[in-house]
Each structure stands twice: as C-alpha cells, then as structure tokens.
Amino acid sequence: MQETFRDFLDRLREAGELVDLRQPVDIRHIATLVDQSPKALMFHNVIGYDMPVVSGIIRSRERAIMSLDCADYGEIERKLQKAIDSPIPPIRVNTSSTAEVTMSGDEVDLFKLPIPMSSIYDGGPMITAGVVIARDPELGYNSGIYRFIVKEKSLTGIDIVTPNNMRMFADRAFKAGRPLPISISIGTHPFEIMGSGYRAPIGVDEMAIAGGIRGAPVALAPCKTIDLPYIADSEIVLEAEILPTGWTWPEGRFGEFTRLMGGLHWNPLVRIKSISHRKDAIYYALHMPWENTWLAAPTRYAAIRQALKNAGVIVKGINVTLGGCAFWHAVISIKKQPGEGKNALLAALSVMDLKHVVVVDDDIDVFDPIDVEWAIATRVQGDKDVMIVTNARGKPLDPSLPPTPVGVVPTTAKIGIDATIAEGIPKERYERIAYAYADTAKIADYEKGKTDSPGAAGNEAAVEALASEILAVIAEKPLYYTAIAERFASHDFRTVARAIGHLHTIEKLWQDPEGRMCERGSKFAARPPQK
Ligand SMILES: Cc1cc2nc3c(=O)[nH]c(=O)nc-3n(C[C@H](O)[C@H](O)[C@H](O)COP(=O)(O)O)c2cc1C
C-alpha cells in the first residue's frame, strides 16, 4: 500500500512531530506560529474557513528524512539518484477523492481556501505548495513547484522569474499568443514535491522521477476543464491557464528561500478555471524558507555527483551548505589526481545555480567549516587557485545582482576555489600535528592516578657517556628527537636532553632534510637551500 499525504501526516503525528491545534486561530498568525514551532502544526479551526491548515511538515532535517522514509539525509540523495536512473512512469486513474467537491466557472473562489500570508511585506496570500503539471505541444510534460500569489477570486500570478523549463513553456505559449493550461496539485506527498522540484532536462517527466523516489507509479487523474492530469493523492487541485500576458504584472514581495524579503517580481497572470477538493480537504501551506530547502538540497547533491562522475573525478564528500541557502554553495572533497582540483571546479560550477564552489582534498571534512577554512588558508594561492567565470546563468533572486530591465534574466559571476594541495608542493608540508606517546599516555589513566616511573638521572660523566651512545645510533640512522628520547627512556628526559645538548656543544650534531637528528658532516646531513 503506497503512503498518501494523509498517511504521512499520521506518521508525523505518531512520532510526536506534528501538533494538532484545535482552538480558533486567526490565519494571519499561522506563519509566525509555524516559525516558532519545532514541530509541524495542524490548525483545525482557522477562523472564517472550513478547511484545516497544515504547515511545517518538512521544515526540519529529521522530518525531511522521515518524509522520504530514509534512514539518514544521505539516503535521500541515493534514493533520488536511483529514481533519476530508473524513473517509474505515472499511471492514469479515472478519478480521485480530490474531485469530491468542485467549483467551476463563476463559483471558483480562491478566497474560500485558507491560504495564509507569511512575511511582513508579502503582496498577498501565496499558494506555496502547488505541484504544477503542464504540457507543451512539442516538448511534452513538465512539472515543478511554483508559487501563486492570490489576486482575485479566480486570478493569481505565477512566480517563474527563474530561467526554468516552466518559464520556457510559458514563454513559448506567450509568443504563440495562447494560454498555457496547468494543473496545480496542493497537499501532495513529499515524494511528489521532491520529484517535481528536481530540475529534469526537457523531455524527462518529473512525475516519473517522483515515481522512482516512491518506488511505485504516481497515480494521475484527469482534470475536467483542461486536458491535463493532476496528482490523484492531492487534497486540492486547481485547474488553470497561464495567460499570455508576458512578464508584465507586478507580484510579491515574498519571503524567499534566500531568507530575504524578495523584491517586486514581474510575472504572468493565471486564470483559475476550477477548484476541486476532498470533502474534508486539508490545505498544505509550505512554510518559507526551510521547508523549501530540505528537499531541494538533495537534488543539488545528486546533480553535483553526476557532473563530477562525468568529469571522471572521484568524489569523497559533498556539502551543499545551509549558509549558501542549500542553493549557491558547495564544498566538495575529492581523491585528487594532478589537475583535478580545477577539473572538479569546472564540472561543479556548471551544476544548476551553484555560484561558489570550494574543492578540497579527501583529508578535509567538508562538513567542518573550520577544516574547510583551514584548507583555504593553507592550500590556496589566490592567483593560481581562484577561478572566476563571468556571465554565467544566474538566479534572479540573487540580491547581489544589479537590477535588469523587466523580462531580462540577469547573468552571474561564478567563483571556484581550488583548496587542494597544489602540484609540486611537498606533501610533508601538510603533515598534521601528532603528539608523541598519544597511543600510550592516556589522560583517563592519569586522572585515575597513574604515575610514570622515574628514569635514571645522570651526572656529567653519565651525560657524556649517553651522548656517545646517542651519536653511535644516529650515525647509523637519523632519528627524530622524540624517537631518541623514547629509545633512551631508561634515562630521565633531562639527562637525554643534556646529552643531546652536549652533542651540539661538541659540534657533532646536525639534522637531515626531514629534521631528524644525524651526525654532523655525515651523508645524511641536510645542506642549506642554494640561491
Ligand atoms: C517548495 C518549492 C517552491 C518553489 N517555488 C518556486 C517558484 O516559486 N518559482 C520557481 O521558478 N521555482 C520554484 N521552485 C523551484 C522549481 O520548482 C524547481 O527548480 C523545478 O525543478 C523547476 O522545474 P522545471 O525547470 O522543470 O520547470 C520551488 C521549489 C520548491 C521545492
């Protein structure tokens, strides 16, 4: 039996991850209450509406993991990759419970749906969890999630400022002077949210990716007023058309995935032709920004891994960082062959909207910001290891881009930092500090009272005798100071140090190129670098 949206809500509830609020709540308070709650919230009594509202269901890493029935976050990416490799096409069913109540024509009234506002400067209530299905006469089906701001009872905008496939579909329809029919499924399982959020190439049906993630075909039911399907498991479906208005209508502002208040956008209008919903439908208000982030990030992991695989670079770890809004930044560790720091950057910077990428060696923990910064500090020469690409495809929501005229999508600069150890640099410069006796001298033992046995303390004659012994040893084989101290541990350390000091005094001591003690003038002795 396939898990439905409602089954998932029940699972959250059973796990203590969803709290039911049954008292009357003003819809204007919903966004801030969700923001303050570590749990998902179900508002059963939203003042003025007949429908409950659920929000925050994938707003945490843990709930994102739960939503896709995974053991850890990494498994989400593996599941997605499997789905990309082996998509499962959707199946068609004749109808679904979503069709229980239908408003069409003049009855259509978006104001009957409990669509909340969220951030303080929002331009209106925003539908945030609509999974859109469209078809282009030549290019086939496309799905994605796009936001719809409510303007009139049957009119919205659609936020497709970004150069994605849906924008291309709408643009083609606009240029042909025809509307673009779309179905908007609201209240769908995260399987479908993730599948549609994956930016598949034109011609690849994202509902088949969703099926691959689910492990079973997604059931699609037919709309009544347009020749398109909707997701049969959804709570609500809007049948609509993107009108051929072009990118001419002001929309927003809106609190974005960037964690910033987005600016005014210019978008097409959308006419809602019918609204269908279950008799006891639940409205899903996807909460910005984190509910957008947790299932969007794995799509980037998968795309980066694929790009580096194609480039023939062996990847150890990837971190699409939260500071980069799980969107613009990646830190990637690789098992490097010569030159691959740069190849990895070239491949990764082509992925989606990544803007800044750092590539490190496989001894660096990509999830430890201090380790990554340390690699940048100790392995980067700015004139050789920083790559800047200008005029690449950009994300219009990047607030650092200069304004562009309406309808013009801005381009961006991309930066790659190769923080791998450069070719030609001696590896021993990167030997990390390791402490002598780390495997035998344990603090826990000393806290319990362990004592060390005192070595023999020597007089001047004993020091000189020990110095001769040490010299004989290092004349054969250079030794690090600590190795000498250990080798002659029957003496106390002070006596050993004095003996080595004596060898300095009588000018018998030198060091080899690795810093080990050796006999002065011997074949092991280091020479100063020549000019
Ligand atoms: C929760 C959520 C909300 C999103 N909202 C928007 C949006 O309003 N506008 C947009 O262009 N993309 C939005 N996206 C991203 C697109 O859905 C995503 O890039 C998708 O893969 C685009 O598909 P397409 O290139 O096939 O059109 C959103 C993604 C998620 C997960």
Ligand as a Chemical Component Dictionary entry (heavy atoms), coordinates in Angstrom:
data_LIG
# 
_chem_comp.id                   LIG 
_chem_comp.type                 NON-POLYMER 
_chem_comp.pdbx_formal_charge   0 
_chem_comp.three_letter_code    LIG 
# 
loop_
_chem_comp_atom.comp_id 
_chem_comp_atom.atom_id 
_chem_comp_atom.alt_atom_id 
_chem_comp_atom.type_symbol 
_chem_comp_atom.charge 
_chem_comp_atom.model_Cartn_x 
_chem_comp_atom.model_Cartn_y 
_chem_comp_atom.model_Cartn_z 
_chem_comp_atom.pdbx_ordinal 
LIG C1  C1  C 0 8.911  24.366 -2.239  1  
LIG C2  C2  C 0 9.449  24.861 -3.526  2  
LIG C3  C3  C 0 8.992  26.070 -4.046  3  
LIG C4  C4  C 0 9.469  26.535 -5.257  4  
LIG N1  N1  N 0 8.999  27.699 -5.758  5  
LIG C5  C5  C 0 9.421  28.133 -6.961  6  
LIG C6  C6  C 0 8.901  29.319 -7.544  7  
LIG O1  O1  O 0 8.057  29.990 -6.982  8  
LIG N2  N2  N 0 9.369  29.692 -8.753  9  
LIG C7  C7  C 0 10.311 28.989 -9.421  10 
LIG O2  O2  O 0 10.679 29.385 -10.528 11 
LIG N3  N3  N 0 10.828 27.849 -8.903  12 
LIG C8  C8  C 0 10.404 27.417 -7.691  13 
LIG N4  N4  N 0 10.907 26.267 -7.155  14 
LIG C9  C9  C 0 11.931 25.536 -7.907  15 
LIG C10 C10 C 0 11.351 24.738 -9.030  16 
LIG O3  O3  O 0 10.222 24.030 -8.658  17 
LIG C11 C11 C 0 12.410 23.750 -9.498  18 
LIG O4  O4  O 0 13.561 24.450 -9.909  19 
LIG C12 C12 C 0 11.918 22.878 -10.600 20 
LIG O5  O5  O 0 12.832 21.841 -10.771 21 
LIG C13 C13 C 0 11.822 23.631 -11.900 22 
LIG O6  O6  O 0 11.454 22.693 -12.841 23 
LIG P1  P1  P 0 11.458 22.992 -14.397 24 
LIG O7  O7  O 0 12.828 23.524 -14.776 25 
LIG O8  O8  O 0 11.166 21.669 -14.950 26 
LIG O9  O9  O 0 10.415 23.995 -14.648 27 
LIG C14 C14 C 0 10.440 25.793 -5.943  28 
LIG C15 C15 C 0 10.896 24.577 -5.433  29 
LIG C16 C16 C 0 10.399 24.108 -4.232  30 
LIG C17 C17 C 0 10.902 22.776 -3.697  31 
# 
loop_
_chem_comp_bond.comp_id 
_chem_comp_bond.atom_id_1 
_chem_comp_bond.atom_id_2 
_chem_comp_bond.value_order 
_chem_comp_bond.pdbx_ordinal 
LIG C1  C2  SING 1  
LIG C2  C3  SING 2  
LIG C2  C16 DOUB 3  
LIG C3  C4  DOUB 4  
LIG C4  N1  SING 5  
LIG C4  C14 SING 6  
LIG N1  C5  DOUB 7  
LIG C5  C6  SING 8  
LIG C5  C8  SING 9  
LIG C6  O1  DOUB 10 
LIG C6  N2  SING 11 
LIG N2  C7  SING 12 
LIG C7  O2  DOUB 13 
LIG C7  N3  SING 14 
LIG N3  C8  DOUB 15 
LIG C8  N4  SING 16 
LIG N4  C9  SING 17 
LIG N4  C14 SING 18 
LIG C9  C10 SING 19 
LIG C10 O3  SING 20 
LIG C10 C11 SING 21 
LIG C11 O4  SING 22 
LIG C11 C12 SING 23 
LIG C12 O5  SING 24 
LIG C12 C13 SING 25 
LIG C13 O6  SING 26 
LIG O6  P1  SING 27 
LIG P1  O7  DOUB 28 
LIG P1  O8  SING 29 
LIG P1  O9  SING 30 
LIG C14 C15 DOUB 31 
LIG C15 C16 SING 32 
LIG C16 C17 SING 33 
# 
